[in-house]
Amino acid sequence: MALALSRLPSADKLDLSFPAGLLLGLLFGARLLAQRWRPHRDGRLVWRVRVAGRDAVEPGLVARRSVAGWVDVASNVVVIGALAAGALDALSGGPPSARFVRLALLIGATAGVGWISYEAARFTGRLALTASGVRYGRKVYDWTSLGPVGPHRRNGRVEGVWLRPTGWAPAEPDPTVGGWDTAVSEEQLIAAIEHFRSRPAVLAVGLPVTVPEPAVW
């Protein structure tokens, strides 16, 4: 990423204002579409002997990221690159002090892309069920704090699984997991979470477990 940005031609050689603006507009539109796109999610929870979580590696069930979720990740990376490219191009050909600003932008853009890529690759799957709890992205919810879960509805349609943890601060909204960025449907997640909520130790044995079929809503 740093090499690609550093090879940009100067502003007096190539005008990137219109292509960069058009690209940013298309990317923001794609990101909004990805967040509102509701494709059919027929993924299944897959057993993995080694599931990388926030603090440990342990066996468990994994739900991968959906196509819409990957579109969102890719758009974030390209948006950072396009913004950095436009800023670097605008600063080229300026006073000598602009070289330090270009270097700072270069380092910041590279760090931003690296962090997004790291967050996407750091954990096994978008959501995981292990003996330690339910992990969704970087957040982990302990089994002992979870009450009965159910579908979370937003604007009249199901969007994720409502965890309803005990001892949750009343001023904060109850957390939800899954949704448009997860390839496994809410029905599958609810059935699995409810099944293992009272027996999470089964996931620590290291042997494949059977995921129950969801109930018909």
N, C-alpha and C positions, 0 to 999 in steps of 0.2 A: 504493500500500500504506500509506504513512504517512497519507494523507488518510483512508482507510477506518478505520484503527485510532484515529485522533484523534477521529473522530466517534462512537465508542462511547458509549452512555449510562452514567451512573454506576451503581454497584452498588445504590443504593437505589431506582432506577427500573426496573431489569431484572435478573433473576437468570439468569445464563448458565452457572452451574456444571453443571447437568445436561446442557443441550445441548452445551456444550463438551466435557464428559467423554465423552458418547456419540459426538461427532464424532471425538475423538481415538482412541477405541477402534476405530471403523470405519476410520479412516485407517491406524492401525498394522496392522490386519488386512489392509487392501488392499495395504499395502506388503509384508507377509510373503507374501501370495498372489502378488504380482507377481514376487517373487524365486523362488518355487517353481513358478510357472506356466510351462509349456513348450508354447506354441502352435506350430503349424506355421510354420516360417520359410522362406518361398520367395522372399525378396528376392535381388536380384542386385547385384554390384559395378557401379557406374555410373561412367562416365568423366566427369571434370570438368576443364575447362581451368584453373580456379582453385580450388585446394583450400587452405583456410586451415588451417595447421598450428600447431605451438607457436611456431616462430620465423620462419616464412616462408610465402609463398603460392606454390604451384607446381602443375603438372598432376598428375593421378593418379586412382586408382580409389577410390571411396567406398562404404562400407556404412552405411546409415542406422540410426538407433536403432529398435528394435522397439517394438511397442505396449506390451509389458510394461515396457520401459525408460522409455517416456514416462509410464506410470502411476507408476513409482517417482519420477521427477522431480517430477511434479505433487503426489504425496503429500508429498514433502519440503517443498514450498512451502506447502501447506495446513497441515501440522503446525506449521511455524514461525508461521504466521498465527494458528492456533487457540491455541497456547501464549501468544503475545503478547497476544491478545485476552483470554484468561482472566486473565493477570497484570495487565493494565491495568485490567480491570474490578474485580479484587480491591483494587487500590490506590486506586481512585477514592473520593472522599469522605473521605480520610484527612487527616493533617496537611499543612501547606504544603510540608514537605520531600519529601512523596511525589510532588510535581509533578516534581521533578528525576529521581526514579527512573522515573516514567512516561515522561519524555522520553528517558532512556537506553534503556529498553526499546523505545520507538518507533524510535529510531535503530538499535538492534541488530537488531530484527526486519526493518526495511527493508533494512539492509545484508545480512542473511542471505538474504532473498528475491532481492535484486539479484545477489548472488554466485552463487546456484544458477542463476538465469536466464542470467547471463553465461557460466557454465561450459557450459550446454546450447547456447547460441547462438554461442559463441566459435569453435568448430571446425566444419569442414564434415564432417558425418556423425559417427557414433560411432567408426568405424574407417576408416583411409585407408591406401592403399599409394602412396607417392610415391618418387621417386629418393632422397630422404633416408632413408627407412626405413619401418617399420611404425608408424603412430601409432594408439594406442588410448586415447581420452580425451585426457589431457594427457601421457601417457607415449609416448616415441618410442624404438624399438629399431632400431639401425643394421643395414643389410643385412650388412655385413662381419662382424658378431658373431653372426649367426644360423647355427645348424646345421640339419640336417634337422628339420622340424617334424612334429607328429603330433597326434592327438586327445588331449585331456586328459580323463581319466575320473575322476568323483567319484561315490562310492556306486553304482558299477556302471553309470553312464550317462555318455555323452559330454557334457562341459560346457566348451566353449571349445577353443582351439588352443594346444598346448604348444609354446613357441618354442625352448627349449633353447639359449640363447645361450652362446657360448664365453666363457670367462673370468668366468663368473658365480660369485659367492661361494658356496661349498658350504653355508654355514649358511643361506642364503636359498632359499626355494622358487623353482623356475623360473617365470618369468612366463607367464601365459596371456592370450590376447586373444579377443574374441568371446564368445559364450555367449548367455544368455537375454536380455540387453539389446541384442543386435545382430540385425538382421533377416535377415542372411545366414547360412546354415547353415555348420557346421564343415567339411563336405565342400567347399563352394565356397571357403572361406577357405584351406584347406590346399592345394587345387589352385592357387590364385592365388599364394600366398606361395612355394610350391615352384617355380612357373614363373618368377617374377621374382627369386628369391633369387640366381640366378647372372647375371642380366641386368637389374639395376635401372635402368641408364642408358636402357633403352627407355622408361621412364615419363617421362623428362625431355625427350623429343623434342617433346612438345606435340601430337602427333597421337593420335587414339583408338587404343587397343590392344585386342586380342581376349583375353578371359578364357577360359582353357582349361576344359573340362568336367571335373568331378571324377571320380576313379576310384571304382569300386564297392567298398565296404568288405565 
